[in-house]
Amino acid sequence: MEFEIVIGLEIHAQLKTKSKIFCGCSTEFGAAPNTHTCQICLGMPGVLPVLNKKVVEFAIKMGLATDSTINTFNQFARKNYFYPDLPKGYQTSQFDLPIVEFGKVEIEVNGGKKLIGITRMHMEEDAGKLIHDDLEPESYVDLNRTGTPLLEIVSEPDMRSPEEAYAYLKKLHAILRYLDICDGNMQEGSFRCDANISLRPVGQKELGTRTELKNMNSFKNVQAALEYEVRRQRDILLDGGKVVQETLLWDADKNRTESMRGKEEAHDYRYFPCPDLIPIVIEEEWIEEIRKTLPELPDARKERFIQEYQLPEYDAALLTGSRELADFFEAAVKSGGRAKKVSNWIMTEMMRELKGADITECLVKPEQLGALLKMVEDGSISGKIAKTVFLEMMTSGEDPQRVVKEKNLLQVSDQGELLSIVREIIAANPGQAEDFKNGKTKLMGYFVGQLMQKTRGKANPKIANELFAKELAG
């Protein structure tokens, strides 16, 4: 029996506001536990929340960027459940009247493009964090994160493979960072994902029983967890069993999912309109003002890179995958580097040395990379020397001109200086010289290699080839 995979994602993006959604406490990450709190985010009796306008603005930006409907009348609701890091006993969220609905984004998987629908986006407050003791059966609560503004983005169940889910997750991550409304730091919990997955026989319209994978914080873990869950559910169904609707956690060490609890439905949370917050009414004029501030988004920037810089689609897609990487590329090109050369260096030398780290952590500035490639272009250094210089720049952050000068790496282009070495090499290799004259032209590489060895890679390869060709023809 063949099964169709059905996946929907719920993404929680922590918004980049300086203060929390309903109070003035700082949202800065990494402070000592329970120091960024007040009576409001601690849920003390008698306090009243005040909505942070920036949160509404950021939600509208994301709605516009995903071609969604902005609901000019929307409302907060109370989502009731108990958990130790939820001091009020409920979460202030949105339910039947969210701020954004009916959006879409385009993903690309295996060369094909597909639209993924967005059911809704709503504003809500984050809960706190439990810290579990490794030695004792005790847990501690840190409420610094409580009240941090979240934008929850709920997709339609349009994804049909873990690869599509991965591509969708990456695309939303990129859009949020392009808009500069979420830093996207998954290690710090700024961008988290819950995934709903079910299987059904091919051709069946009715959805199968779904499980929910909770709070995954890396792209790799999301794809790995979904792949595991596909195998697990398929095995159950092929054995004649029934999939149980439940919430699961992904254990990355064991590479398997583990049951957390039974899956809650909306009625379990007893949603009702929040009595402490009035409905939000948004004027169309404000939406249009926000629309004018939208930056060039990933898809548009990718198409421009292809047209303006004549880049292959693969290069353009990789470079525009993050706003910071795209900015780095364009700044390097403006500093003198040829577009394709800059792209090649970023995708090979730079990515290899970064080892998965973000481009913002790179010590080499885009202007420095542009200057380095310009030095190769004008013959000041060879491509091989450039790689040596680049490695030094990656660890020191020094300008390429200074590294070249300090290490005496300027390319030797003086014909008189090189000619004496060329003649010396030919004299030391009479057999190879004779073979070259008899038609074995591939030996040119051998001769030039000898010259590079003697000059420690500093000889101008173009001049070297010309000198050898002239001397060997004589």
C-alpha positions in Angstrom: 0.0 0.0 0.0 1.3 3.5 -0.9 0.8 6.4 1.5 0.7 10.1 1.0 2.4 12.3 3.5 0.5 15.3 4.8 2.5 17.9 6.8 1.6 21.3 8.3 3.9 23.5 10.4 3.3 25.9 13.2 6.2 28.3 13.6 6.8 30.5 16.6 8.9 33.6 15.7 10.1 35.8 18.6 9.7 39.4 17.5 12.7 41.8 17.7 11.1 44.4 20.0 13.1 45.9 22.8 10.3 45.4 25.3 7.7 42.7 25.9 4.3 42.5 24.4 2.3 43.8 27.3 4.8 45.5 29.6 8.1 47.5 29.5 10.4 44.6 30.6 13.5 44.0 28.4 13.5 41.1 25.9 17.3 40.9 25.8 18.5 37.3 25.9 21.0 35.9 28.4 20.2 38.0 31.5 20.3 36.4 35.0 17.2 34.3 35.7 14.0 36.3 36.7 15.6 39.7 36.4 13.6 40.9 33.3 10.2 40.6 35.0 7.6 42.8 36.6 4.1 42.5 38.1 2.5 42.3 34.6 4.5 39.5 33.1 4.5 37.7 36.4 0.7 37.7 36.4 0.2 39.5 39.7 -3.5 40.2 40.7 -5.0 43.5 39.6 -2.4 44.5 36.9 -3.5 45.4 33.4 -1.6 44.7 30.1 -0.8 47.5 27.6 -0.2 46.3 24.0 3.2 47.1 22.4 2.4 48.8 19.1 5.6 47.6 17.5 4.3 44.0 17.8 1.3 44.9 15.6 3.5 46.6 13.1 5.7 43.6 12.8 2.8 41.2 12.3 1.4 43.5 9.6 4.8 43.4 7.9 4.9 39.7 7.8 1.4 39.5 6.5 2.2 41.9 3.7 5.4 40.0 2.8 3.5 36.7 2.4 0.6 38.2 0.4 -1.8 37.6 3.2 -5.0 39.3 4.3 -4.6 41.8 7.2 -7.7 41.7 9.4 -8.3 45.3 10.3 -10.4 44.1 13.2 -8.8 41.5 15.4 -8.8 40.5 19.1 -6.8 38.9 21.8 -8.1 35.8 23.6 -7.1 33.8 26.7 -5.8 30.3 26.1 -6.2 28.5 29.4 -3.8 25.7 30.5 -1.5 25.0 33.4 2.3 24.7 33.2 4.9 25.7 35.8 6.4 28.4 33.5 3.1 30.1 32.8 2.5 32.3 35.9 -1.0 33.5 34.9 -2.4 30.1 34.3 -3.3 31.2 30.8 -1.6 32.6 27.7 -2.8 35.8 26.0 -3.0 34.8 22.3 -5.5 35.2 19.5 -8.1 32.6 18.4 -11.1 33.3 16.1 -10.0 36.8 15.2 -6.3 36.7 14.3 -4.5 39.7 12.8 -3.4 37.8 9.6 -5.0 35.1 7.4 -4.8 33.4 4.0 -1.2 33.9 2.9 1.2 31.9 0.8 4.9 31.5 0.1 6.6 29.7 -2.8 9.2 27.0 -2.1 11.5 25.2 -4.5 12.3 21.5 -4.0 14.2 19.3 -6.5 13.9 21.9 -9.2 10.2 22.3 -8.9 8.2 25.2 -7.4 5.2 24.9 -5.1 2.9 27.3 -3.2 2.4 26.6 0.4 -0.7 28.2 2.0 -0.6 30.1 5.3 -3.8 29.6 7.3 -3.2 32.3 9.8 -0.7 34.3 11.8 -1.5 35.6 15.3 0.2 37.6 18.0 0.8 36.0 21.5 3.0 36.1 24.5 5.7 33.5 25.1 5.9 31.4 28.2 8.9 31.1 30.6 11.6 28.4 30.6 12.2 25.4 32.9 15.8 24.6 33.7 16.2 20.9 34.8 18.9 19.9 37.3 21.2 17.3 35.8 22.0 15.8 39.2 18.8 16.2 41.3 15.1 15.5 40.4 14.4 19.2 40.5 13.5 21.9 38.0 13.8 25.7 38.2 11.8 28.3 36.5 13.2 31.4 34.6 10.4 33.8 33.8 12.6 36.3 31.8 11.1 35.0 28.5 7.5 35.3 29.8 5.7 38.0 27.9 8.2 38.1 25.0 6.1 38.8 21.8 5.6 35.9 19.4 4.2 35.7 16.0 2.7 32.2 15.4 2.5 31.2 11.7 0.3 28.3 10.9 0.5 26.7 7.5 -2.0 24.8 5.5 -1.4 21.0 5.4 0.1 21.5 2.0 3.5 19.8 2.4 4.0 16.3 1.1 7.5 15.5 2.2 10.0 16.3 4.9 12.1 18.1 2.2 9.1 20.4 1.4 8.7 21.1 5.1 12.4 22.0 5.4 12.2 24.3 2.3 9.1 26.1 3.7 10.8 26.5 7.1 13.9 28.0 5.5 11.9 30.4 3.3 9.9 31.8 6.3 13.1 32.1 8.3 14.6 34.1 5.5 11.6 36.4 5.1 11.5 37.1 8.8 15.2 38.1 8.8 14.9 40.2 5.6 12.1 42.1 7.4 14.4 42.4 10.5 11.5 41.5 12.8 13.0 38.3 14.1 16.7 37.4 14.6 15.9 33.8 13.7 18.3 32.4 16.3 17.1 28.8 16.8 19.7 28.0 19.5 18.2 30.8 21.7 14.7 29.8 20.9 13.8 32.8 18.8 12.5 30.6 16.0 10.8 27.3 16.9 8.7 24.9 15.0 5.9 22.4 15.8 5.1 20.0 13.0 1.8 18.1 12.4 2.2 15.0 10.3 -0.2 12.2 9.1 -0.3 9.5 6.5 -3.2 8.5 4.3 -3.6 5.9 1.5 -2.9 7.5 -1.9 -6.1 8.8 -3.4 -7.9 9.1 -0.1 -9.3 12.6 0.6 -9.9 12.2 4.4 -6.8 13.1 6.5 -5.2 10.4 8.6 -4.6 10.6 12.3 -1.9 13.2 13.0 0.8 13.5 15.5 2.4 16.7 16.6 6.2 17.1 16.9 6.8 19.8 19.5 9.4 22.6 19.9 12.1 21.6 17.4 14.8 24.2 17.2 16.9 23.3 14.2 16.2 22.8 10.5 18.1 19.5 10.6 16.0 18.2 13.5 12.7 19.1 11.9 13.6 17.1 8.7 15.1 14.2 10.7 12.0 14.0 13.1 9.6 14.1 10.2 11.5 11.4 8.3 11.4 9.2 11.4 7.7 9.8 12.0 6.9 8.9 8.4 8.7 5.5 8.9 7.1 4.9 12.3 3.5 5.7 11.1 3.9 3.7 7.9 5.1 0.6 9.8 2.1 0.9 12.2 -0.4 1.2 9.3 1.1 -1.6 7.3 0.9 -3.8 10.3 -2.8 -3.1 10.6 -2.5 -0.8 13.6 -3.8 2.7 14.3 -1.8 5.8 14.8 -2.5 7.5 18.1 -3.1 11.2 18.1 -0.5 12.6 20.5 2.2 15.2 21.1 5.7 13.9 20.6 9.2 15.2 21.4 12.2 14.6 19.2 15.2 13.0 20.9 18.2 14.0 18.7 20.6 11.8 20.7 18.5 8.6 20.1 17.2 9.8 16.7 13.6 8.9 17.6 10.4 10.5 18.7 9.0 10.0 22.2 5.5 10.5 23.5 5.0 13.7 25.6 1.2 13.8 26.1 -2.2 13.4 24.4 -2.8 16.0 21.7 -5.0 18.9 22.9 -7.7 20.4 20.7 -8.9 24.0 20.7 -11.8 23.3 23.1 -9.3 21.9 25.7 -7.9 25.4 26.1 -11.3 27.0 26.8 -10.6 30.1 24.6 -12.5 33.3 25.3 -12.0 37.0 24.5 -9.4 38.6 26.8 -11.4 41.0 29.1 -8.3 43.1 29.8 -7.6 44.1 26.1 -9.9 45.9 23.8 -10.2 44.7 20.1 -7.5 46.1 17.7 -8.8 48.3 14.9 -6.2 48.9 12.2 -6.5 51.8 9.7 -5.8 51.1 6.0 -3.6 54.1 5.9 -1.3 52.6 8.5 -1.1 49.3 6.5 -0.1 51.3 3.4 2.6 53.2 5.3 4.0 49.9 6.5 3.9 48.5 3.0 6.2 51.3 1.8 8.9 50.3 4.3 9.1 46.6 3.1 12.6 45.7 1.9 13.4 43.7 -1.3 12.4 40.2 -0.3 14.3 36.9 -1.1 12.4 35.9 -4.3 12.7 39.4 -5.8 16.3 39.7 -4.9 17.1 36.3 -6.3 15.6 37.3 -9.7 17.5 40.6 -9.6 20.8 38.8 -8.9 20.2 36.6 -11.9 19.4 39.5 -14.2 21.8 42.2 -12.9 24.8 40.1 -12.0 24.3 37.3 -14.6 24.5 34.7 -11.9 23.3 31.1 -12.3 20.0 30.4 -10.5 21.8 28.1 -8.0 24.2 30.9 -6.9 21.5 33.5 -6.7 19.3 31.2 -4.6 22.1 30.4 -2.1 23.3 34.0 -1.8 19.8 35.4 -1.2 19.0 32.7 1.3 19.8 35.2 4.0 19.7 39.0 3.9 23.2 39.3 5.5 24.8 37.0 2.9 23.1 38.9 0.0 24.3 42.2 1.5 27.8 40.8 1.9 27.8 39.7 -1.8 26.6 43.1 -3.1 29.1 45.1 -1.0 32.0 42.9 -2.2 31.0 43.4 -5.8 30.8 47.2 -5.3 34.3 47.1 -3.9 35.8 45.8 -7.1 35.1 42.0 -7.2 33.6 40.5 -10.3 30.1 39.1 -9.5 30.8 35.5 -10.4 34.2 35.5 -8.8 32.7 36.9 -5.5 30.0 34.3 -5.6 32.5 31.5 -6.1 34.7 32.6 -3.2 31.7 33.0 -0.9 30.3 29.6 -1.7 33.6 27.8 -1.5 36.5 29.4 0.4 34.3 31.4 2.8 31.6 28.8 3.5 34.3 26.2 4.1 36.1 28.3 6.7 33.0 29.5 8.4 32.0 25.8 9.0 28.3 26.6 9.3 28.7 29.8 11.3 26.7 32.8 10.2 28.2 35.3 7.8 27.9 38.0 10.5 30.6 36.2 12.5 33.0 36.4 9.6 36.1 38.6 10.3 36.5 39.4 6.6 34.5 42.4 5.6 32.9 42.4 2.1 35.1 45.4 1.1 38.2 43.3 2.0 37.1 40.3 -0.2 36.4 42.7 -3.1 39.9 44.2 -2.7 41.5 40.7 -2.5 39.8 39.6 -5.8 40.8 42.9 -7.4 44.4 42.2 -6.6 44.1 38.8 -8.4 42.4 40.5 -11.3 45.2 43.1 -11.8 47.9 40.6 -11.4 49.3 41.7 -8.0 48.9 38.2 -6.6 48.0 34.8 -8.0 44.8 32.9 -7.3 46.8 30.4 -5.2 48.4 33.2 -3.2 45.0 34.8 -2.8 43.8 31.7 -0.9 46.7 31.9 1.5 46.0 35.6 2.1 42.3 34.8 2.6 43.0 32.2 5.3 45.1 34.8 7.1 42.3 37.4 6.7 39.8 34.9 8.2 41.7 34.6 11.4 43.1 38.2 11.7 40.6 40.4 9.9 43.5 42.2 8.3 43.2 44.0 4.9 44.6 41.9 2.0 47.1 44.6 1.0 48.7 44.5 4.5 48.8 40.7 4.6 50.5 40.6 1.2 53.0 43.2 2.2 53.9 41.7 5.6 54.4 38.2 4.1 56.1 39.5 1.0 53.6 37.8 -1.3 53.4 40.2 -4.2 53.4 38.4 -7.5 56.6 38.5 -9.5 55.9 39.9 -12.9 59.3 41.2 -13.9 60.2 39.4 -17.1 63.9 39.7 -16.6 63.8 38.2 -13.2 61.6 35.3 -14.3 63.5 34.7 -17.6 66.7 33.6 -15.8 64.7 31.1 -13.7 62.9 29.8 -16.8 66.2 29.2 -18.6 67.6 27.5 -15.5 64.6 25.1 -15.3 64.8 24.2 -19.0 68.5 23.5 -18.7 67.9 21.3 -15.7 65.2 19.3 -17.6 66.5 18.6 -21.1 64.5 15.5 -21.6 61.2 17.2 -20.8 62.2 20.1 -22.9 62.8 17.8 -25.9 59.5 16.0 -25.4 57.7 19.3 -25.3 59.3 20.4 -28.6 58.1 17.0 -30.0 54.5 17.7 -29.3 53.9 16.9 -25.6 52.5 20.3 -24.8 50.9 19.1 -21.6 54.4 19.4 -20.1 53.9 23.1 -19.9 52.1 22.5 -16.6 55.3 20.7 -15.3 57.5 23.6 -16.2 55.3 26.3 -14.8 54.9 24.2 -11.6 58.7 24.1 -11.3 58.8 27.9 -11.6 56.0 28.3 -9.0 58.0 26.1 -6.6 61.1 28.1 -7.0 59.3 31.4 -6.6 57.1 30.1 -3.7 54.0 30.6 -5.9 54.7 34.2 -6.5 55.4 34.0 -10.3 52.8 35.6 -12.6 51.4 32.4 -14.3 50.5 34.2 -17.5 54.0 35.6 -18.0 55.5 32.3 -17.0 53.5 30.5 -19.7 54.6 33.1 -22.3 58.3 32.8 -21.3 58.4 29.0 -21.4 56.6 28.9 -24.7 59.1 31.3 -26.2 62.2 29.7 -24.8 61.1 26.1 -25.6 60.3 27.1 -29.2 63.8 28.5 -29.7 
